[in-house]
Amino acid sequence: MSDSSGIKDMKAWLEGERSGLSLALNTARGGARIAETLGVLGRQGLGWLLGNRPPVPALLRTTFESLGTTYIKLGQFIASSPSIFPEEYVEEFQRCLDRTPPLPFHYIRETIEQELGQPLEQLYQFVDPKPLASASIAQVHSAKLKNGQDVVIKVQRPGVRNVLLTDFNFLYLAARITERLAPGLSKSAISGVIEELQAGMLEECDFIKEAGNLKAFNAFLRDTGNTSAIAPEPVMSHTTGKVLTMERFFGVPLTDMNVLKKYTDDPAQTLISALNTWFSSLMLCDFFHADVHAGNLMLLEDGRVGFIDFGIVGRIRREAWDGMAKFFDAIGRGDIRQMAEAMAVIGMTREEVDVDALTRDIESLQGALGQVDPSALIQADRNDKEVNRLLMDLVKIGEGHGIRFPREFALLLKQFLYFDRYVQVLAPEMDMFSDNRLDMFGGADELPGGLLH
Ligand SMILES: Nc1ncnc2c1ncn2[C@@H]1O[C@H](COP(=O)(O)OP(=O)(O)OP(=O)(O)O)[C@@H](O)[C@H]1O
């Protein structure tokens, strides 16, 4: 009895030592990362003081690119959030590229072997040391399993999680200081954005979750009899939190119009299949793919559309869906009271919302509301400043009543922006809201509450 408790004590002590050690190690790494961040900021600031003065948005963009992962993602968030950031920043940050120099192959080998617990040669017949792609979170290599199946391996860069955590703590601190210095700034806007981004990026670092999303998406396609799209099936025996092995797709990304034209004489139809699948997933899948830029869609050799990269997904609670439908319906009919009720359902609040007071506040926007067409509201085109301003005003009024809009709302809006952009490239003649090949109701008779009707 005393022996086993002695062993337990020893184990607890060892655990304590180990966690103390890893805490110290992480603190040291965190310190080094903060020093690195300050170094980059200092160099850029010095350059600026010494007379090399590009416009501030450009300076910020190059600074973000030098700072890596977290800031590149932050930059991409700015690029896709015209309703939050000024236009010149949105435009500049659209140039913020997530291209990172490839990691030498021995890091990839080490991560795979550490994660899967076997030498690389026992796990795969072949792994191409030259990466297919290299981004800030992961690097992708093509490979062959022992049974001859073609796969790709997505390998997380070493230390990414720690860098993210340190960067976010640093950003949070900087946001708090800024809030102190400029109390006029909307607190929930800054810290809210940082919180949303952190949640999203940490989720992107869990490849077991991503593999689960791939499987669930394919199950949704099977269940709905959708044969026009497919996601790569993960190979679970070769997958961990940091290594994702999945079926390899052969085809071309939807980014390059000229290449695409060689594979199909109707690129617009390919886009329509992709959009229809996505709309139907909004209603009929547990989640929606929240990062469908053209680089994450492929036209496969067999004509189907391949959806890749399920690192970021959004989920919409049933009540939030109903609330959103009610909200758009109310805008269409100019019914302010119903708008207020719907906002209270969509937003997450702890306290009871005073719907009467909210109605009165929204009424103050009535002039602007009357001029908005509900379909334009959903598109939230970055050129449509009126719509963006109105959305921002509504968000602000909601915040004043303790309503915080869920992350899904932003993800959904961002997705519509992406679509809008590549519809312009791939099918400029197509009008997303009147083309009858598009099925926005995703196979359902219509969205709940008549959304978009
Ligand atoms: N199953 C697959 N079959 C073929 N190529 C793939 C597959 N998965 C990924 N790729 C290639 O690797 C690239 C990066 O993959 P993925 O988008 O999953 O990684 P990521 O690190 O999230 O990149 P990004 O941040 O650019 O979206 C893809 O654009 C594609 O070229």
The ligand as an ORCA input file, in Angstrom:
! r2SCAN-3c Opt
* xyz 0 1
  N      -5.480     15.399    -51.488
  C      -4.678     16.148    -52.238
  N      -4.363     15.771    -53.486
  C      -3.551     16.518    -54.262
  N      -2.974     17.669    -53.874
  C      -3.240     18.100    -52.632
  C      -4.104     17.376    -51.746
  N      -4.170     18.036    -50.575
  C      -3.392     19.133    -50.719
  N      -2.840     19.186    -51.946
  C      -1.937     20.240    -52.471
  O      -1.285     20.887    -51.397
  C      -1.673     22.269    -51.324
  C      -1.798     22.708    -49.860
  O      -2.744     21.892    -49.203
  P      -3.719     22.466    -48.083
  O      -4.497     23.579    -48.695
  O      -4.462     21.340    -47.476
  O      -2.630     23.018    -47.048
  P      -2.594     24.355    -46.226
  O      -1.325     24.301    -45.464
  O      -3.864     24.519    -45.465
  O      -2.484     25.435    -47.373
  P      -3.241     26.842    -47.578
  O      -2.968     27.629    -46.336
  O      -2.559     27.379    -48.823
  O      -4.702     26.549    -47.831
  C      -2.960     22.345    -52.117
  O      -3.175     23.624    -52.645
  C      -2.744     21.306    -53.193
  O      -1.926     21.819    -54.231
*
